[in-house]
């Protein structure tokens, strides 16, 4: 008997709106579809910032893990989080 299991990845992602000069932080199980929905204007805050350009994403093992990371990034601020990532790459 062969056991098969499906591991669903969740994503934490940061798109940027040049129009608003703002970042958005979210989490989803379907990254491509979610970014498409943002750019179709199917979202509250993101509707006003079209177009949104995905500038960062990271895969997480569970929705809970994604939610924790999303909250950490929001508390820190997306711009500061991205700067810390950039600084760590320069080392």
C-alpha positions in Angstrom: 0.0 0.0 0.0 1.4 3.4 -1.0 0.7 6.4 1.1 0.3 9.7 -0.5 0.0 13.0 1.3 -0.3 16.5 0.1 1.7 19.3 1.7 0.1 22.7 1.1 2.5 25.6 1.1 1.5 29.0 2.3 3.2 32.2 1.2 4.0 35.4 2.9 4.3 38.1 0.3 5.0 41.8 -0.1 3.8 43.7 -3.2 4.6 47.3 -3.8 2.5 50.1 -5.3 4.4 52.9 -6.9 1.2 54.9 -7.2 0.8 54.9 -3.4 4.5 54.4 -2.5 3.3 51.7 -0.1 3.9 48.1 0.6 1.3 45.5 1.4 1.9 42.4 3.5 -0.2 39.3 3.2 -0.3 35.5 3.3 -2.0 33.1 1.0 -2.0 29.5 -0.2 -2.1 30.6 -3.9 0.4 33.3 -4.5 -0.2 33.8 -8.2 -3.9 34.0 -7.9 -3.7 36.3 -4.9 -1.5 38.8 -6.7 -3.8 38.6 -9.7 -6.7 39.4 -7.5 -4.9 42.5 -6.0 -4.3 43.7 -9.6 -7.9 43.1 -10.6 -9.0 45.5 -7.9 -10.5 42.8 -5.8 -9.4 43.9 -2.4 -10.1 46.7 0.0 -6.9 48.7 0.5 -5.0 47.3 -2.5 -7.8 48.5 -5.0 -6.5 52.1 -4.7 -2.8 51.2 -5.5 -3.0 49.5 -8.9 -0.7 48.1 -10.2 0.9 46.0 -7.5 4.3 44.5 -8.2 5.4 41.5 -6.1 8.8 42.2 -4.7 9.2 39.5 -2.0 7.7 36.2 -1.1 8.7 33.3 1.1 7.1 29.8 1.4 6.0 28.6 4.8 5.2 25.1 6.0 1.8 25.9 7.4 -0.8 28.6 7.6 0.0 29.2 11.2 3.7 29.7 10.4 2.7 32.1 7.6 0.4 34.1 9.9 3.1 34.5 12.6 5.7 35.7 10.0 3.1 38.1 8.4 2.4 39.6 11.8 6.1 40.0 12.6 6.7 41.8 9.3 3.6 44.0 9.8 4.8 44.9 13.3 8.3 45.7 12.1 7.1 47.5 8.9 7.6 46.0 5.4 10.1 48.7 4.4 12.3 48.1 7.4 12.0 44.3 7.0 13.1 44.5 3.3 16.0 46.8 4.4 17.1 44.3 7.0 17.1 41.6 4.3 19.1 43.8 1.9 21.6 44.6 4.6 22.1 40.9 5.5 22.8 40.1 1.8 25.6 42.7 1.8 27.5 41.0 4.6 
